[in-house]
């Protein structure tokens, strides 16, 4: 996938994921965005070859939540 399409897809997923974090954790949008950007999940998500950007925002939230609670991420089989 060319980098512009990848970035466009990533930019569609991130706001939805931040919204779920705000709802579930009660964070402000700024704090939710910061928590996401500082996560290992985001580090992996921004790598196109991992294909995580293809997952639903809810699935990504569940991975984020697991990382916050356990320090680990379980990646879906693919």
mmCIF file of the N, C-alpha and C atoms, coordinates in Angstrom:
data_MODEL
# 
_entry.id   MODEL 
# 
loop_
_atom_site.group_PDB 
_atom_site.id 
_atom_site.type_symbol 
_atom_site.label_atom_id 
_atom_site.label_alt_id 
_atom_site.label_comp_id 
_atom_site.label_asym_id 
_atom_site.label_entity_id 
_atom_site.label_seq_id 
_atom_site.pdbx_PDB_ins_code 
_atom_site.Cartn_x 
_atom_site.Cartn_y 
_atom_site.Cartn_z 
_atom_site.occupancy 
_atom_site.B_iso_or_equiv 
_atom_site.pdbx_formal_charge 
_atom_site.auth_seq_id 
_atom_site.auth_comp_id 
_atom_site.auth_asym_id 
_atom_site.auth_atom_id 
_atom_site.pdbx_PDB_model_num 
ATOM 1   N N  . UNK A 1 1  ? 0.862   -1.175  0.000  1.00 0.00 ? 1  UNK A N  1 
ATOM 2   C CA . UNK A 1 1  ? 0.000   0.000   0.000  1.00 0.00 ? 1  UNK A CA 1 
ATOM 3   C C  . UNK A 1 1  ? 0.898   1.225   0.000  1.00 0.00 ? 1  UNK A C  1 
ATOM 4   N N  . UNK A 1 2  ? 0.523   2.210   -0.764 1.00 0.00 ? 2  UNK A N  1 
ATOM 5   C CA . UNK A 1 2  ? 1.368   3.404   -0.762 1.00 0.00 ? 2  UNK A CA 1 
ATOM 6   C C  . UNK A 1 2  ? 1.184   4.160   0.546  1.00 0.00 ? 2  UNK A C  1 
ATOM 7   N N  . UNK A 1 3  ? 2.201   4.919   0.906  1.00 0.00 ? 3  UNK A N  1 
ATOM 8   C CA . UNK A 1 3  ? 2.226   5.543   2.237  1.00 0.00 ? 3  UNK A CA 1 
ATOM 9   C C  . UNK A 1 3  ? 1.084   6.535   2.450  1.00 0.00 ? 3  UNK A C  1 
ATOM 10  N N  . UNK A 1 4  ? 0.613   7.190   1.394  1.00 0.00 ? 4  UNK A N  1 
ATOM 11  C CA . UNK A 1 4  ? -0.496  8.138   1.562  1.00 0.00 ? 4  UNK A CA 1 
ATOM 12  C C  . UNK A 1 4  ? -1.785  7.417   1.937  1.00 0.00 ? 4  UNK A C  1 
ATOM 13  N N  . UNK A 1 5  ? -2.043  6.272   1.319  1.00 0.00 ? 5  UNK A N  1 
ATOM 14  C CA . UNK A 1 5  ? -3.245  5.495   1.649  1.00 0.00 ? 5  UNK A CA 1 
ATOM 15  C C  . UNK A 1 5  ? -3.140  4.944   3.069  1.00 0.00 ? 5  UNK A C  1 
ATOM 16  N N  . UNK A 1 6  ? -1.961  4.463   3.427  1.00 0.00 ? 6  UNK A N  1 
ATOM 17  C CA . UNK A 1 6  ? -1.746  3.943   4.778  1.00 0.00 ? 6  UNK A CA 1 
ATOM 18  C C  . UNK A 1 6  ? -2.001  5.039   5.799  1.00 0.00 ? 6  UNK A C  1 
ATOM 19  N N  . UNK A 1 7  ? -1.417  6.200   5.600  1.00 0.00 ? 7  UNK A N  1 
ATOM 20  C CA . UNK A 1 7  ? -1.599  7.318   6.528  1.00 0.00 ? 7  UNK A CA 1 
ATOM 21  C C  . UNK A 1 7  ? -3.065  7.734   6.603  1.00 0.00 ? 7  UNK A C  1 
ATOM 22  N N  . UNK A 1 8  ? -3.752  7.741   5.469  1.00 0.00 ? 8  UNK A N  1 
ATOM 23  C CA . UNK A 1 8  ? -5.175  8.102   5.463  1.00 0.00 ? 8  UNK A CA 1 
ATOM 24  C C  . UNK A 1 8  ? -5.980  7.100   6.287  1.00 0.00 ? 8  UNK A C  1 
ATOM 25  N N  . UNK A 1 9  ? -5.704  5.825   6.117  1.00 0.00 ? 9  UNK A N  1 
ATOM 26  C CA . UNK A 1 9  ? -6.408  4.799   6.896  1.00 0.00 ? 9  UNK A CA 1 
ATOM 27  C C  . UNK A 1 9  ? -6.102  4.940   8.384  1.00 0.00 ? 9  UNK A C  1 
ATOM 28  N N  . UNK A 1 10 ? -4.849  5.171   8.713  1.00 0.00 ? 10 UNK A N  1 
ATOM 29  C CA . UNK A 1 10 ? -4.455  5.332   10.109 1.00 0.00 ? 10 UNK A CA 1 
ATOM 30  C C  . UNK A 1 10 ? -5.144  6.544   10.717 1.00 0.00 ? 10 UNK A C  1 
ATOM 31  N N  . UNK A 1 11 ? -5.259  7.614   9.946  1.00 0.00 ? 11 UNK A N  1 
ATOM 32  C CA . UNK A 1 11 ? -5.892  8.838   10.443 1.00 0.00 ? 11 UNK A CA 1 
ATOM 33  C C  . UNK A 1 11 ? -7.407  8.684   10.617 1.00 0.00 ? 11 UNK A C  1 
ATOM 34  N N  . UNK A 1 12 ? -7.991  7.674   9.992  1.00 0.00 ? 12 UNK A N  1 
ATOM 35  C CA . UNK A 1 12 ? -9.412  7.377   10.215 1.00 0.00 ? 12 UNK A CA 1 
ATOM 36  C C  . UNK A 1 12 ? -9.613  6.555   11.487 1.00 0.00 ? 12 UNK A C  1 
ATOM 37  N N  . UNK A 1 13 ? -8.679  5.667   11.763 1.00 0.00 ? 13 UNK A N  1 
ATOM 38  C CA . UNK A 1 13 ? -8.798  4.759   12.908 1.00 0.00 ? 13 UNK A CA 1 
ATOM 39  C C  . UNK A 1 13 ? -8.483  5.467   14.224 1.00 0.00 ? 13 UNK A C  1 
ATOM 40  N N  . UNK A 1 14 ? -7.472  6.318   14.236 1.00 0.00 ? 14 UNK A N  1 
ATOM 41  C CA . UNK A 1 14 ? -6.996  6.941   15.482 1.00 0.00 ? 14 UNK A CA 1 
ATOM 42  C C  . UNK A 1 14 ? -8.097  7.736   16.202 1.00 0.00 ? 14 UNK A C  1 
ATOM 43  N N  . UNK A 1 15 ? -8.835  8.624   15.533 1.00 0.00 ? 15 UNK A N  1 
ATOM 44  C CA . UNK A 1 15 ? -9.872  9.369   16.265 1.00 0.00 ? 15 UNK A CA 1 
ATOM 45  C C  . UNK A 1 15 ? -10.947 8.458   16.873 1.00 0.00 ? 15 UNK A C  1 
ATOM 46  N N  . UNK A 1 16 ? -11.297 7.396   16.166 1.00 0.00 ? 16 UNK A N  1 
ATOM 47  C CA . UNK A 1 16 ? -12.290 6.462   16.690 1.00 0.00 ? 16 UNK A CA 1 
ATOM 48  C C  . UNK A 1 16 ? -11.747 5.745   17.924 1.00 0.00 ? 16 UNK A C  1 
ATOM 49  N N  . UNK A 1 17 ? -10.490 5.363   17.874 1.00 0.00 ? 17 UNK A N  1 
ATOM 50  C CA . UNK A 1 17 ? -9.861  4.696   19.001 1.00 0.00 ? 17 UNK A CA 1 
ATOM 51  C C  . UNK A 1 17 ? -9.743  5.639   20.194 1.00 0.00 ? 17 UNK A C  1 
ATOM 52  N N  . UNK A 1 18 ? -9.354  6.864   19.952 1.00 0.00 ? 18 UNK A N  1 
ATOM 53  C CA . UNK A 1 18 ? -9.268  7.867   21.027 1.00 0.00 ? 18 UNK A CA 1 
ATOM 54  C C  . UNK A 1 18 ? -10.646 8.060   21.657 1.00 0.00 ? 18 UNK A C  1 
ATOM 55  N N  . UNK A 1 19 ? -11.678 8.110   20.845 1.00 0.00 ? 19 UNK A N  1 
ATOM 56  C CA . UNK A 1 19 ? -13.048 8.281   21.354 1.00 0.00 ? 19 UNK A CA 1 
ATOM 57  C C  . UNK A 1 19 ? -13.425 7.144   22.310 1.00 0.00 ? 19 UNK A C  1 
ATOM 58  N N  . UNK A 1 20 ? -13.090 5.922   21.950 1.00 0.00 ? 20 UNK A N  1 
ATOM 59  C CA . UNK A 1 20 ? -13.398 4.781   22.818 1.00 0.00 ? 20 UNK A CA 1 
ATOM 60  C C  . UNK A 1 20 ? -12.606 4.891   24.127 1.00 0.00 ? 20 UNK A C  1 
ATOM 61  N N  . UNK A 1 21 ? -11.352 5.296   24.052 1.00 0.00 ? 21 UNK A N  1 
ATOM 62  C CA . UNK A 1 21 ? -10.540 5.464   25.262 1.00 0.00 ? 21 UNK A CA 1 
ATOM 63  C C  . UNK A 1 21 ? -11.161 6.523   26.169 1.00 0.00 ? 21 UNK A C  1 
ATOM 64  N N  . UNK A 1 22 ? -11.617 7.616   25.583 1.00 0.00 ? 22 UNK A N  1 
ATOM 65  C CA . UNK A 1 22 ? -12.280 8.674   26.360 1.00 0.00 ? 22 UNK A CA 1 
ATOM 66  C C  . UNK A 1 22 ? -13.511 8.106   27.064 1.00 0.00 ? 22 UNK A C  1 
ATOM 67  N N  . UNK A 1 23 ? -14.323 7.367   26.329 1.00 0.00 ? 23 UNK A N  1 
ATOM 68  C CA . UNK A 1 23 ? -15.551 6.806   26.901 1.00 0.00 ? 23 UNK A CA 1 
ATOM 69  C C  . UNK A 1 23 ? -15.270 5.790   28.010 1.00 0.00 ? 23 UNK A C  1 
ATOM 70  N N  . UNK A 1 24 ? -14.325 4.902   27.774 1.00 0.00 ? 24 UNK A N  1 
ATOM 71  C CA . UNK A 1 24 ? -14.092 3.795   28.700 1.00 0.00 ? 24 UNK A CA 1 
ATOM 72  C C  . UNK A 1 24 ? -13.240 4.177   29.910 1.00 0.00 ? 24 UNK A C  1 
ATOM 73  N N  . UNK A 1 25 ? -12.303 5.104   29.709 1.00 0.00 ? 25 UNK A N  1 
ATOM 74  C CA . UNK A 1 25 ? -11.394 5.466   30.800 1.00 0.00 ? 25 UNK A CA 1 
ATOM 75  C C  . UNK A 1 25 ? -11.759 6.796   31.461 1.00 0.00 ? 25 UNK A C  1 
ATOM 76  N N  . UNK A 1 26 ? -12.631 7.562   30.818 1.00 0.00 ? 26 UNK A N  1 
ATOM 77  C CA . UNK A 1 26 ? -12.999 8.854   31.376 1.00 0.00 ? 26 UNK A CA 1 
ATOM 78  C C  . UNK A 1 26 ? -11.904 9.903   31.228 1.00 0.00 ? 26 UNK A C  1 
ATOM 79  N N  . UNK A 1 27 ? -10.960 9.644   30.332 1.00 0.00 ? 27 UNK A N  1 
ATOM 80  C CA . UNK A 1 27 ? -9.883  10.596  30.070 1.00 0.00 ? 27 UNK A CA 1 
ATOM 81  C C  . UNK A 1 27 ? -10.417 11.764  29.240 1.00 0.00 ? 27 UNK A C  1 
ATOM 82  N N  . UNK A 1 28 ? -9.722  12.893  29.310 1.00 0.00 ? 28 UNK A N  1 
ATOM 83  C CA . UNK A 1 28 ? -9.986  13.963  28.349 1.00 0.00 ? 28 UNK A CA 1 
ATOM 84  C C  . UNK A 1 28 ? -9.460  13.486  26.995 1.00 0.00 ? 28 UNK A C  1 
ATOM 85  N N  . UNK A 1 29 ? -9.869  14.149  25.947 1.00 0.00 ? 29 UNK A N  1 
ATOM 86  C CA . UNK A 1 29 ? -9.390  13.768  24.612 1.00 0.00 ? 29 UNK A CA 1 
ATOM 87  C C  . UNK A 1 29 ? -7.871  13.905  24.523 1.00 0.00 ? 29 UNK A C  1 
ATOM 88  N N  . UNK A 1 30 ? -7.331  14.938  25.131 1.00 0.00 ? 30 UNK A N  1 
ATOM 89  C CA . UNK A 1 30 ? -5.879  15.145  25.113 1.00 0.00 ? 30 UNK A CA 1 
ATOM 90  C C  . UNK A 1 30 ? -5.161  14.022  25.857 1.00 0.00 ? 30 UNK A C  1 
ATOM 91  N N  . UNK A 1 31 ? -5.666  13.672  27.043 1.00 0.00 ? 31 UNK A N  1 
ATOM 92  C CA . UNK A 1 31 ? -5.036  12.599  27.820 1.00 0.00 ? 31 UNK A CA 1 
ATOM 93  C C  . UNK A 1 31 ? -5.172  11.248  27.120 1.00 0.00 ? 31 UNK A C  1 
ATOM 94  N N  . UNK A 1 32 ? -6.306  11.009  26.487 1.00 0.00 ? 32 UNK A N  1 
ATOM 95  C CA . UNK A 1 32 ? -6.507  9.759   25.753 1.00 0.00 ? 32 UNK A CA 1 
ATOM 96  C C  . UNK A 1 32 ? -5.550  9.676   24.570 1.00 0.00 ? 32 UNK A C  1 
ATOM 97  N N  . UNK A 1 33 ? -5.393  10.772  23.862 1.00 0.00 ? 33 UNK A N  1 
ATOM 98  C CA . UNK A 1 33 ? -4.483  10.805  22.718 1.00 0.00 ? 33 UNK A CA 1 
ATOM 99  C C  . UNK A 1 33 ? -3.051  10.579  23.186 1.00 0.00 ? 33 UNK A C  1 
ATOM 100 N N  . UNK A 1 34 ? -2.671  11.242  24.267 1.00 0.00 ? 34 UNK A N  1 
ATOM 101 C CA . UNK A 1 34 ? -1.318  11.078  24.808 1.00 0.00 ? 34 UNK A CA 1 
ATOM 102 C C  . UNK A 1 34 ? -1.080  9.632   25.232 1.00 0.00 ? 34 UNK A C  1 
ATOM 103 N N  . UNK A 1 35 ? -2.040  9.035   25.935 1.00 0.00 ? 35 UNK A N  1 
ATOM 104 C CA . UNK A 1 35 ? -1.898  7.648   26.388 1.00 0.00 ? 35 UNK A CA 1 
ATOM 105 C C  . UNK A 1 35 ? -1.740  6.705   25.196 1.00 0.00 ? 35 UNK A C  1 
ATOM 106 N N  . UNK A 1 36 ? -2.509  6.941   24.151 1.00 0.00 ? 36 UNK A N  1 
ATOM 107 C CA . UNK A 1 36 ? -2.400  6.110   22.957 1.00 0.00 ? 36 UNK A CA 1 
ATOM 108 C C  . UNK A 1 36 ? -1.041  6.285   22.298 1.00 0.00 ? 36 UNK A C  1 
ATOM 109 N N  . UNK A 1 37 ? -0.621  7.526   22.074 1.00 0.00 ? 37 UNK A N  1 
ATOM 110 C CA . UNK A 1 37 ? 0.651   7.780   21.391 1.00 0.00 ? 37 UNK A CA 1 
ATOM 111 C C  . UNK A 1 37 ? 1.856   7.273   22.175 1.00 0.00 ? 37 UNK A C  1 
ATOM 112 N N  . UNK A 1 38 ? 1.731   7.158   23.491 1.00 0.00 ? 38 UNK A N  1 
ATOM 113 C CA . UNK A 1 38 ? 2.836   6.670   24.316 1.00 0.00 ? 38 UNK A CA 1 
ATOM 114 C C  . UNK A 1 38 ? 2.816   5.153   24.493 1.00 0.00 ? 38 UNK A C  1 
ATOM 115 N N  . UNK A 1 39 ? 1.822   4.496   23.908 1.00 0.00 ? 39 UNK A N  1 
ATOM 116 C CA . UNK A 1 39 ? 1.680   3.051   24.085 1.00 0.00 ? 39 UNK A CA 1 
ATOM 117 C C  . UNK A 1 39 ? 2.514   2.264   23.083 1.00 0.00 ? 39 UNK A C  1 
ATOM 118 N N  . UNK A 1 40 ? 2.819   1.034   23.478 1.00 0.00 ? 40 UNK A N  1 
ATOM 119 C CA . UNK A 1 40 ? 3.496   0.096   22.586 1.00 0.00 ? 40 UNK A CA 1 
ATOM 120 C C  . UNK A 1 40 ? 2.560   -0.232  21.416 1.00 0.00 ? 40 UNK A C  1 
ATOM 121 N N  . UNK A 1 41 ? 1.255   -0.282  21.700 1.00 0.00 ? 41 UNK A N  1 
ATOM 122 C CA . UNK A 1 41 ? 0.288   -0.554  20.639 1.00 0.00 ? 41 UNK A CA 1 
ATOM 123 C C  . UNK A 1 41 ? 0.427   0.463   19.513 1.00 0.00 ? 41 UNK A C  1 
ATOM 124 N N  . UNK A 1 42 ? 0.495   1.740   19.854 1.00 0.00 ? 42 UNK A N  1 
ATOM 125 C CA . UNK A 1 42 ? 0.602   2.760   18.812 1.00 0.00 ? 42 UNK A CA 1 
ATOM 126 C C  . UNK A 1 42 ? 1.903   2.605   18.038 1.00 0.00 ? 42 UNK A C  1 
ATOM 127 N N  . UNK A 1 43 ? 2.973   2.296   18.748 1.00 0.00 ? 43 UNK A N  1 
ATOM 128 C CA . UNK A 1 43 ? 4.268   2.097   18.083 1.00 0.00 ? 43 UNK A CA 1 
ATOM 129 C C  . UNK A 1 43 ? 4.150   1.003   17.017 1.00 0.00 ? 43 UNK A C  1 
ATOM 130 N N  . UNK A 1 44 ? 3.409   -0.048  17.341 1.00 0.00 ? 44 UNK A N  1 
ATOM 131 C CA . UNK A 1 44 ? 3.208   -1.145  16.398 1.00 0.00 ? 44 UNK A CA 1 
ATOM 132 C C  . UNK A 1 44 ? 2.187   -0.771  15.326 1.00 0.00 ? 44 UNK A C  1 
ATOM 133 N N  . UNK A 1 45 ? 1.148   -0.059  15.717 1.00 0.00 ? 45 UNK A N  1 
ATOM 134 C CA . UNK A 1 45 ? 0.087   0.350   14.803 1.00 0.00 ? 45 UNK A CA 1 
ATOM 135 C C  . UNK A 1 45 ? 0.606   1.223   13.666 1.00 0.00 ? 45 UNK A C  1 
ATOM 136 N N  . UNK A 1 46 ? 1.579   2.073   13.957 1.00 0.00 ? 46 UNK A N  1 
ATOM 137 C CA . UNK A 1 46 ? 2.056   2.977   12.919 1.00 0.00 ? 46 UNK A CA 1 
ATOM 138 C C  . UNK A 1 46 ? 3.039   2.315   11.953 1.00 0.00 ? 46 UNK A C  1 
ATOM 139 N N  . UNK A 1 47 ? 3.297   1.048   12.125 1.00 0.00 ? 47 UNK A N  1 
ATOM 140 C CA . UNK A 1 47 ? 4.116   0.286   11.183 1.00 0.00 ? 47 UNK A CA 1 
ATOM 141 C C  . UNK A 1 47 ? 3.187   -0.423  10.210 1.00 0.00 ? 47 UNK A C  1 
ATOM 142 N N  . UNK A 1 48 ? 3.208   -0.007  8.976  1.00 0.00 ? 48 UNK A N  1 
ATOM 143 C CA . UNK A 1 48 ? 2.263   -0.535  7.990  1.00 0.00 ? 48 UNK A CA 1 
ATOM 144 C C  . UNK A 1 48 ? 2.294   -2.054  7.882  1.00 0.00 ? 48 UNK A C  1 
ATOM 145 N N  . UNK A 1 49 ? 3.475   -2.653  7.947  1.00 0.00 ? 49 UNK A N  1 
ATOM 146 C CA . UNK A 1 49 ? 3.600   -4.089  7.719  1.00 0.00 ? 49 UNK A CA 1 
ATOM 147 C C  . UNK A 1 49 ? 2.955   -4.944  8.803  1.00 0.00 ? 49 UNK A C  1 
ATOM 148 N N  . UNK A 1 50 ? 2.627   -4.368  9.968  1.00 0.00 ? 50 UNK A N  1 
ATOM 149 C CA . UNK A 1 50 ? 1.956   -5.143  11.023 1.00 0.00 ? 50 UNK A CA 1 
ATOM 150 C C  . UNK A 1 50 ? 0.493   -5.384  10.689 1.00 0.00 ? 50 UNK A C  1 
ATOM 151 N N  . UNK A 1 51 ? -0.063  -4.561  9.835  1.00 0.00 ? 51 UNK A N  1 
ATOM 152 C CA . UNK A 1 51 ? -1.470  -4.648  9.405  1.00 0.00 ? 51 UNK A CA 1 
ATOM 153 C C  . UNK A 1 51 ? -2.462  -4.404  10.537 1.00 0.00 ? 51 UNK A C  1 
ATOM 154 N N  . UNK A 1 52 ? -2.003  -3.900  11.689 1.00 0.00 ? 52 UNK A N  1 
ATOM 155 C CA . UNK A 1 52 ? -2.927  -3.621  12.790 1.00 0.00 ? 52 UNK A CA 1 
ATOM 156 C C  . UNK A 1 52 ? -3.936  -2.544  12.421 1.00 0.00 ? 52 UNK A C  1 
ATOM 157 N N  . UNK A 1 53 ? -3.558  -1.650  11.521 1.00 0.00 ? 53 UNK A N  1 
ATOM 158 C CA . UNK A 1 53 ? -4.448  -0.567  11.111 1.00 0.00 ? 53 UNK A CA 1 
ATOM 159 C C  . UNK A 1 53 ? -5.714  -1.097  10.448 1.00 0.00 ? 53 UNK A C  1 
ATOM 160 N N  . UNK A 1 54 ? -5.713  -2.374  10.065 1.00 0.00 ? 54 UNK A N  1 
ATOM 161 C CA . UNK A 1 54 ? -6.895  -2.972  9.440  1.00 0.00 ? 54 UNK A CA 1 
ATOM 162 C C  . UNK A 1 54 ? -7.919  -3.444  10.472 1.00 0.00 ? 54 UNK A C  1 
ATOM 163 N N  . UNK A 1 55 ? -7.521  -3.517  11.736 1.00 0.00 ? 55 UNK A N  1 
ATOM 164 C CA . UNK A 1 55 ? -8.421  -3.987  12.782 1.00 0.00 ? 55 UNK A CA 1 
ATOM 165 C C  . UNK A 1 55 ? -9.428  -2.911  13.154 1.00 0.00 ? 55 UNK A C  1 
ATOM 166 N N  . UNK A 1 56 ? -10.532 -3.334  13.734 1.00 0.00 ? 56 UNK A N  1 
ATOM 167 C CA . UNK A 1 56 ? -11.555 -2.374  14.145 1.00 0.00 ? 56 UNK A CA 1 
ATOM 168 C C  . UNK A 1 56 ? -11.047 -1.554  15.330 1.00 0.00 ? 56 UNK A C  1 
ATOM 169 N N  . UNK A 1 57 ? -11.577 -0.339  15.486 1.00 0.00 ? 57 UNK A N  1 
ATOM 170 C CA . UNK A 1 57 ? -11.201 0.471   16.640 1.00 0.00 ? 57 UNK A CA 1 
ATOM 171 C C  . UNK A 1 57 ? -11.478 -0.240  17.971 1.00 0.00 ? 57 UNK A C  1 
ATOM 172 N N  . UNK A 1 58 ? -12.556 -1.023  18.046 1.00 0.00 ? 58 UNK A N  1 
ATOM 173 C CA . UNK A 1 58 ? -12.869 -1.741  19.284 1.00 0.00 ? 58 UNK A CA 1 
ATOM 174 C C  . UNK A 1 58 ? -11.824 -2.822  19.575 1.00 0.00 ? 58 UNK A C  1 
ATOM 175 N N  . UNK A 1 59 ? -11.410 -3.535  18.556 1.00 0.00 ? 59 UNK A N  1 
ATOM 176 C CA . UNK A 1 59 ? -10.354 -4.543  18.737 1.00 0.00 ? 59 UNK A CA 1 
ATOM 177 C C  . UNK A 1 59 ? -9.063  -3.867  19.187 1.00 0.00 ? 59 UNK A C  1 
ATOM 178 N N  . UNK A 1 60 ? -8.741  -2.745  18.571 1.00 0.00 ? 60 UNK A N  1 
ATOM 179 C CA . UNK A 1 60 ? -7.541  -2.002  18.965 1.00 0.00 ? 60 UNK A CA 1 
ATOM 180 C C  . UNK A 1 60 ? -7.664  -1.491  20.397 1.00 0.00 ? 60 UNK A C  1 
ATOM 181 N N  . UNK A 1 61 ? -8.866  -1.050  20.776 1.00 0.00 ? 61 UNK A N  1 
ATOM 182 C CA . UNK A 1 61 ? -9.060  -0.609  22.157 1.00 0.00 ? 61 UNK A CA 1 
ATOM 183 C C  . UNK A 1 61 ? -8.812  -1.766  23.119 1.00 0.00 ? 61 UNK A C  1 
ATOM 184 N N  . UNK A 1 62 ? -9.332  -2.942  22.798 1.00 0.00 ? 62 UNK A N  1 
ATOM 185 C CA . UNK A 1 62 ? -9.139  -4.090  23.674 1.00 0.00 ? 62 UNK A CA 1 
ATOM 186 C C  . UNK A 1 62 ? -7.650  -4.409  23.839 1.00 0.00 ? 62 UNK A C  1 
ATOM 187 N N  . UNK A 1 63 ? -6.889  -4.246  22.778 1.00 0.00 ? 63 UNK A N  1 
ATOM 188 C CA . UNK A 1 63 ? -5.442  -4.444  22.844 1.00 0.00 ? 63 UNK A CA 1 
ATOM 189 C C  . UNK A 1 63 ? -4.796  -3.358  23.711 1.00 0.00 ? 63 UNK A C  1 
ATOM 190 N N  . UNK A 1 64 ? -5.245  -2.113  23.538 1.00 0.00 ? 64 UNK A N  1 
ATOM 191 C CA . UNK A 1 64 ? -4.756  -0.994  24.340 1.00 0.00 ? 64 UNK A CA 1 
ATOM 192 C C  . UNK A 1 64 ? -5.058  -1.236  25.815 1.00 0.00 ? 64 UNK A C  1 
ATOM 193 N N  . UNK A 1 65 ? -6.287  -1.654  26.094 1.00 0.00 ? 65 UNK A N  1 
ATOM 194 C CA . UNK A 1 65 ? -6.724  -1.919  27.459 1.00 0.00 ? 65 UNK A CA 1 
ATOM 195 C C  . UNK A 1 65 ? -5.872  -3.021  28.095 1.00 0.00 ? 65 UNK A C  1 
ATOM 196 N N  . UNK A 1 66 ? -5.629  -4.065  27.352 1.00 0.00 ? 66 UNK A N  1 
ATOM 197 C CA . UNK A 1 66 ? -4.789  -5.153  27.854 1.00 0.00 ? 66 UNK A CA 1 
ATOM 198 C C  . UNK A 1 66 ? -3.381  -4.636  28.173 1.00 0.00 ? 66 UNK A C  1 
ATOM 199 N N  . UNK A 1 67 ? -2.841  -3.823  27.286 1.00 0.00 ? 67 UNK A N  1 
ATOM 200 C CA . UNK A 1 67 ? -1.506  -3.263  27.524 1.00 0.00 ? 67 UNK A CA 1 
ATOM 201 C C  . UNK A 1 67 ? -1.505  -2.412  28.795 1.00 0.00 ? 67 UNK A C  1 
ATOM 202 N N  . UNK A 1 68 ? -2.517  -1.572  28.974 1.00 0.00 ? 68 UNK A N  1 
ATOM 203 C CA . UNK A 1 68 ? -2.599  -0.717  30.164 1.00 0.00 ? 68 UNK A CA 1 
ATOM 204 C C  . UNK A 1 68 ? -2.687  -1.553  31.442 1.00 0.00 ? 68 UNK A C  1 
ATOM 205 N N  . UNK A 1 69 ? -3.443  -2.631  31.389 1.00 0.00 ? 69 UNK A N  1 
ATOM 206 C CA . UNK A 1 69 ? -3.686  -3.431  32.590 1.00 0.00 ? 69 UNK A CA 1 
ATOM 207 C C  . UNK A 1 69 ? -2.580  -4.433  32.902 1.00 0.00 ? 69 UNK A C  1 
ATOM 208 N N  . UNK A 1 70 ? -1.940  -4.970  31.856 1.00 0.00 ? 70 UNK A N  1 
ATOM 209 C CA . UNK A 1 70 ? -0.974  -6.055  32.071 1.00 0.00 ? 70 UNK A CA 1 
ATOM 210 C C  . UNK A 1 70 ? 0.437   -5.735  31.592 1.00 0.00 ? 70 UNK A C  1 
ATOM 211 N N  . UNK A 1 71 ? 0.557   -4.691  30.764 1.00 0.00 ? 71 UNK A N  1 
ATOM 212 C CA . UNK A 1 71 ? 1.862   -4.391  30.190 1.00 0.00 ? 71 UNK A CA 1 
ATOM 213 C C  . UNK A 1 71 ? 2.176   -5.241  28.968 1.00 0.00 ? 71 UNK A C  1 
ATOM 214 N N  . UNK A 1 72 ? 1.216   -6.091  28.570 1.00 0.00 ? 72 UNK A N  1 
ATOM 215 C CA . UNK A 1 72 ? 1.415   -6.978  27.420 1.00 0.00 ? 72 UNK A CA 1 
ATOM 216 C C  . UNK A 1 72 ? 0.298   -6.758  26.408 1.00 0.00 ? 72 UNK A C  1 
ATOM 217 N N  . UNK A 1 73 ? 0.561   -7.172  25.182 1.00 0.00 ? 73 UNK A N  1 
ATOM 218 C CA . UNK A 1 73 ? -0.453  -7.100  24.126 1.00 0.00 ? 73 UNK A CA 1 
ATOM 219 C C  . UNK A 1 73 ? -0.550  -8.476  23.475 1.00 0.00 ? 73 UNK A C  1 
ATOM 220 N N  . UNK A 1 74 ? -1.772  -8.947  23.333 1.00 0.00 ? 74 UNK A N  1 
ATOM 221 C CA . UNK A 1 74 ? -2.009  -10.174 22.578 1.00 0.00 ? 74 UNK A CA 1 
ATOM 222 C C  . UNK A 1 74 ? -2.432  -9.763  21.176 1.00 0.00 ? 74 UNK A C  1 
ATOM 223 N N  . UNK A 1 75 ? -1.613  -10.115 20.201 1.00 0.00 ? 75 UNK A N  1 
ATOM 224 C CA . UNK A 1 75 ? -1.908  -9.754  18.817 1.00 0.00 ? 75 UNK A CA 1 
ATOM 225 C C  . UNK A 1 75 ? -2.787  -10.832 18.185 1.00 0.00 ? 75 UNK A C  1 
ATOM 226 N N  . UNK A 1 76 ? -3.784  -10.419 17.396 1.00 0.00 ? 76 UNK A N  1 
ATOM 227 C CA . UNK A 1 76 ? -4.655  -11.404 16.736 1.00 0.00 ? 76 UNK A CA 1 
ATOM 228 C C  . UNK A 1 76 ? -3.841  -12.258 15.767 1.00 0.00 ? 76 UNK A C  1 
ATOM 229 N N  . UNK A 1 77 ? -4.307  -13.475 15.611 1.00 0.00 ? 77 UNK A N  1 
ATOM 230 C CA . UNK A 1 77 ? -3.674  -14.358 14.634 1.00 0.00 ? 77 UNK A CA 1 
ATOM 231 C C  . UNK A 1 77 ? -3.922  -13.789 13.243 1.00 0.00 ? 77 UNK A C  1 
ATOM 232 N N  . UNK A 1 78 ? -2.935  -13.868 12.413 1.00 0.00 ? 78 UNK A N  1 
ATOM 233 C CA . UNK A 1 78 ? -3.164  -13.290 11.102 1.00 0.00 ? 78 UNK A CA 1 
ATOM 234 C C  . UNK A 1 78 ? -2.352  -13.937 10.116 1.00 0.00 ? 78 UNK A C  1 
# 
